[in-house]
Amino acid sequence: MVIEIPLINGSQNLTFVINSDTYVLNITWRSTTFGLVTNISFDTNYLDSEYGQLTGNYYLDILQDNAFLVSGIMLVTGTDLLYPFAYLNIPGKWYIVNDDLNDELPTYSSLGQTSHLLVSY
């Protein structure tokens, strides 16, 4: 079975139940400021001067019973995000997938729109 965890763009916290276990997901956007910065958005994230998009990456923390299981997993496409943490027995394989099936990282505005978090278990 494959399910999509419903996300929106921007940092967020949500509760997710799988196999009767409850997890809290913290997804955080961390801005980078490499190169020339020409615009600053209202929430102090920097805009890329060439593409007009926020530059940075999304990161995932997973908690259970108010304890961090994993922290700081960069959301990338093309790999099981939890593979290095198999010993934790978090159910399923967790993937970021883009609508056009490319390997581009989720941008600030694409998460939940054209970049999706899928769990296969």
C-alpha distance (Angstrom), angle and dihedral (degrees) to the residues before:
residue distance angle dihedral
M1 . . .
V2 3.82 . .
I3 3.79 121.8 .
E4 3.78 131.8 -179.6
I5 3.77 118.5 -132.4
P6 3.81 103.7 -138.3
L7 3.80 109.7 -120.2
I8 3.78 136.5 172.7
N9 3.76 127.4 -156.7
G10 3.78 115.4 -87.4
S11 3.78 132.7 39.4
Q12 3.80 114.1 -40.8
N13 3.80 146.6 164.1
L14 3.78 124.0 -143.5
T15 3.77 141.4 165.5
F16 3.78 118.8 -123.1
V17 3.82 129.0 -172.8
I18 3.78 121.7 -156.1
N19 3.82 124.7 167.3
S20 3.82 89.0 -7.3
D21 3.83 91.5 -59.5
T22 3.80 117.3 119.5
Y23 3.80 120.3 -140.4
V24 3.78 131.0 -178.3
L25 3.80 114.6 -141.9
N26 3.79 120.3 -157.0
I27 3.78 112.3 -167.9
T28 3.78 113.6 -172.3
W29 3.80 131.6 -173.5
R30 3.80 111.8 -142.8
S31 3.77 114.5 -165.9
T32 3.78 124.5 -142.2
T33 3.77 123.7 -154.8
F34 3.79 103.8 -161.9
G35 3.79 115.2 149.0
L36 3.76 128.2 0.4
V37 3.79 115.4 -15.1
T38 3.78 112.4 -155.5
N39 3.81 103.1 168.0
I40 3.78 136.0 33.1
S41 3.80 121.7 -159.1
F42 3.80 123.6 -137.3
D43 3.80 93.1 -100.3
T44 3.84 91.7 55.0
N45 3.81 94.9 -108.3
Y46 3.78 111.8 135.2
L47 3.78 124.6 -117.4
D48 3.79 123.0 -135.8
S49 3.80 106.5 -114.3
E50 3.82 95.2 -144.0
Y51 3.79 102.2 41.8
G52 3.81 102.4 25.4
Q53 3.82 90.7 -127.1
L54 3.76 130.3 120.3
T55 3.79 110.8 -98.3
G56 3.77 119.6 -137.7
N57 3.77 139.8 65.4
Y58 3.78 141.5 -89.2
Y59 3.81 119.9 -116.0
L60 3.80 130.2 -163.4
D61 3.81 130.3 -142.9
I62 3.81 120.7 -175.1
L63 3.79 120.9 -158.3
Q64 3.77 133.0 -177.4
D65 3.81 124.1 -172.9
N66 3.83 89.5 -2.7
A67 3.82 91.3 -59.0
F68 3.80 124.7 114.3
L69 3.80 112.2 -116.5
V70 3.80 94.0 177.6
S71 3.78 132.3 -2.8
G72 3.77 135.8 -165.7
I73 3.81 102.0 15.5
M74 3.80 106.9 166.4
L75 3.81 111.4 -131.0
V76 3.80 104.2 -120.5
T77 3.78 131.7 160.5
G78 3.78 127.7 -119.3
T79 3.79 101.5 36.2
D80 3.79 141.4 72.3
L81 3.80 102.0 -98.1
L82 3.81 92.4 -151.6
Y83 3.82 98.8 44.5
P84 3.84 93.0 106.2
F85 3.80 88.7 52.2
A86 3.82 100.0 50.3
Y87 3.81 90.1 126.1
L88 3.83 88.5 69.3
N89 3.82 90.7 65.4
I90 3.80 94.5 -137.0
P91 3.81 102.2 166.8
G92 3.77 122.4 -106.7
K93 3.75 139.8 0.8
W94 3.81 113.9 -71.0
Y95 3.80 119.0 -148.8
I96 3.79 139.0 174.4
V97 3.81 109.0 -140.0
N98 3.80 128.5 -175.9
D99 3.81 122.6 -145.3
D100 3.81 91.3 -120.9
L101 3.85 91.6 46.1
N102 3.80 95.2 -122.0
D103 3.80 126.1 137.8
E104 3.81 97.5 -116.6
L105 3.78 116.7 135.7
P106 3.78 116.5 -112.0
T107 3.79 110.9 -92.8
Y108 3.77 124.0 -145.0
S109 3.80 91.3 -95.3
S110 3.83 99.9 35.4
L111 3.82 99.2 62.3
G112 3.79 108.2 106.4
Q113 3.79 90.7 5.3
T114 3.82 106.9 65.2
S115 3.84 98.8 -13.5
H116 3.79 114.8 67.6
L117 3.81 137.7 -173.2
L118 3.81 109.8 -132.8
V119 3.79 127.6 -175.0
S120 3.79 119.4 -159.4
Y121 3.81 117.4 -165.3
